[in-house]
Amino acid sequence: MDNLSQNGEGKISIIEDGSIASKNSNLNVCNVCLGILQDFCEKEFIKKVCQKVEASGFEFTNLVLSISFPPQLSVREHAAWLLVKQEMGKQSLSLERNDTVQLKEAYKWITHPLFSEELGVPIDGKSLFEVSVVFAHPETVEDCHFLRAICPDCFKPAKNKQSVFTRMAVMKALNKIKEEDFRKQFPCPPNSPKAVCSVVEIECAHGAVFVAGRYNKYSRNLPQTPWIIDGERKLDSSVEELISDHLLTVFKAESFNFSSSGREDVDVRTLGNGRPFAIELVNPHRVHFTSQEIKELQQKINNSSNKIQVRDLQLVTREAIGHMKEGEEEKTKTYSALIWTNKAIQRKDIEFLDDIKDLKIDQKTPLRVLHRRPLAVRTRIIHSMETHYVDEHHFRLYLKTQAGTYIKEFVHGDFGRTKPNICSLMDVTADILELDVESVDVDWPPALDD
Amino acid sequence: MATEPETPVAASAKEPAVPSLVDRYFTRWYKADVKGKPCEDHCILQHSNRICVITLAGSHPVLQSGKVIKSISYQISTNCSRLQNKVSGKFKRGAQFLTELAPLCKIYCSDGEEYTISSCVRGRLMEVNENILHKPSILQEKPSTEGYIAVVLPKFEESKSITEGLLTQKQYEEVVVKRISATTATS
């Protein structure tokens, strides 16, 4: 049986806590909060949620609580506010929107201390560990629908959403709608639901943590990232897997994103201090490590492979990643190349290269990457070179170059598409037999004493 | 192996063979007697990443001794110059699309002969070699590298099928051998 008038006109009476007594005494669900302040503020419920949190296996020292109410709750809140405003108006008192306490705020006031006590950690809005609780009330899902007729532009279908009636959209429409229009369409006070809300989701997630370091590569047969064509792995392993797999395990993370300050080809070694890298560990379950533990992790990685070695392994912040990417574009690199020439050469034939400083070269996109890069001409600078004679057909060339220089193409000329090049400078046909990265001149991450 | 082979005869190594840039990254494919013109053989260098470099095969008339190139032109018709080819972005939009018989350039020789070089593969034209415009002798000195004609990017789906109409190195060598014996037989 209906309790009271459905239309907001005629006789209504509001009891202080907003609930309206039902003729059916066993159903006593609040018509504003849909049972959230009735059943879901109790220690028992909190305990159930916390059990799930503890079972999820996350390590955390604080948490942020993310509560999601069904959108139609905002509609009911709005209705209740209009009513209270009306009643106060009769007593010549005015009521502003911020004079009332939002349902969500009240819910958090009640539950935050309870969660905190049960889990033994403080609630902190900046925490990386998020516990999200999602409520739904299927019975009243259509409560919002009248808003679409009045404010259609608030409810444009978006790609990723199942329903257009999101909390944001409903709030937007409620701010727009005129009081009279609202009261015509929605009963004030709202009618009583038969059941309370249900919890459809309790999820835990930890924000990403970042680990940085520098890697050396000693293999001439190792790609940076897994080399897979048509589902078939062409080369065993990769730099990123050899480093990240261990981190994935220890941090108990879902996945990782590996990035580095530039990269080298499969057949190029990285010597010297190594190349800076950073790994984003997504949804890590374990996040607290002492520097000793990180040192041990570094040792573990180094013991597991002789193809790569890492140093200066450390936890860093997301902001710090910017330093590394800056290095990719701005900082110089030094290389050593073993060069073959078709013509027999003497020491005097290569000495002139030592004197060339800041040589400008124009490099068209190398043919070997043209299939996946735009065609363009890039001007780069070879800052300095140093030659070491080996024999009549070989010499070693050390070079210091601007970031983004294609060394192999500078040596063999890439069909004349890199100009000038070693062939044109020496008037020979030259090719590169071996290339090593001697240094990546980025001073990040901070060096650690090992 | 020091020099690029002018004729398709296996290079007799004076020193241990160092595979050239072309040997390391490219597969050589050939089209003989392009457009029915005798001996106008083209060599297509196909990179492992499917990009094709169009070059002249060693048996092409332009590469024979005594031929002098007067000029090279990329204006293949009144409305079309290969020099105007503009390519933008990773997906190479705006490129002129080439069919197998599409002309790339015209070579004018001092003896009055004129040769048209064709694409031989279907795909988007990436670039034509401007270096040979300024110094045509490069085409004869280094036909397989600095003297290339053009770079073509076949469609991804067609990257394997484009070689179906082309000859392998071995097949090409057989064609050349047959030609030589045919001329010696008739002389």
Interface residues (C-beta under 8 A of the other chain):
Chain A: W340 N342 K343 K364 L367 R368 V369 L370 H371 R372 R373 P374 L375 H393 H412 G413 F415 G416 T429 D431 L433
Chain B: A2 T3 E15 V18 S20 L21 Y25 H47 N49 R50 I51 V53 V87 S88 G89 K90 K92 M126 E127 N129 N131 I138 T145 E146 Y148 V151 L153
